[in-house]
């Protein structure tokens, strides 16, 4: 199953659905940790969520799909890992 098949076309996704959950075996759609995710929202790299209750935030499926598309079209240097990885 590809990432785009994991994302519904409409609706909302929880943080656990986006980042994955090891306890339940939910695979990640965007493979970053929670701190990176929230910092990315602050910096504008990741989409803003929508507060659906006092303690719950969700993200529109369309916004997550657009993020996946922008990441897949980005140049490798614009999404490089910090510290660099030597694959030799």
C-alpha positions in Angstrom: 0.0 0.0 0.0 1.4 3.4 -1.0 1.2 6.5 1.2 -1.4 8.1 -1.1 -3.6 5.0 -0.6 -3.4 5.5 3.2 -4.8 9.0 3.0 -8.5 9.3 2.4 -9.6 11.9 -0.2 -11.8 13.8 2.3 -12.2 14.0 6.1 -9.7 14.5 8.9 -6.7 12.7 10.2 -5.4 12.6 13.8 -1.8 13.1 14.8 -1.4 9.4 15.4 -2.7 8.6 11.9 -0.2 11.1 10.4 2.9 10.2 12.5 2.0 6.6 13.2 1.6 4.8 16.5 4.0 2.0 17.5 1.6 0.7 20.2 -1.2 0.0 17.7 1.0 -0.7 14.7 -0.3 2.3 12.7 2.3 3.1 10.0 3.3 6.7 9.6 2.3 8.8 6.7 4.8 11.5 7.4 7.8 9.9 9.2 8.8 12.6 11.7 8.5 12.8 15.5 5.9 14.8 17.3 8.3 17.6 18.3 9.5 17.9 14.6 5.8 18.0 13.5 4.8 20.8 15.9 7.9 22.8 15.2 7.2 22.4 11.5 3.7 23.7 12.0 5.1 26.8 13.8 7.6 27.4 11.0 5.0 26.9 8.2 6.6 23.7 6.8 3.6 21.5 7.8 -0.1 22.5 7.6 -2.0 23.9 10.5 -4.5 21.6 12.2 -8.1 22.3 13.1 -9.1 22.2 16.7 -12.1 19.8 16.9 -12.3 19.9 20.7 -10.5 21.5 23.6 -7.8 18.8 23.6 -8.0 17.4 20.1 -6.5 18.7 16.8 -7.1 17.1 13.4 -5.8 17.8 9.9 -7.7 17.9 6.7 -6.9 14.9 4.4 -6.5 17.4 1.5 -3.8 19.3 3.4 -1.9 16.1 4.2 -2.1 15.0 0.6 -0.9 18.4 -0.6 2.1 18.1 1.9 2.9 14.6 0.5 2.8 16.0 -3.1 5.0 18.9 -2.2 7.6 16.7 -0.5 7.7 14.2 -3.4 8.2 17.1 -5.8 10.9 18.9 -3.7 14.5 18.7 -4.5 16.5 16.3 -2.4 18.6 19.1 -0.8 15.5 21.0 0.4 14.4 18.0 2.5 17.8 16.6 3.6 18.5 15.1 7.0 20.3 17.1 9.6 23.9 16.1 10.0 23.9 14.2 6.7 24.0 10.5 6.1 26.8 8.7 4.4 25.4 5.8 2.4 28.8 4.5 1.2 
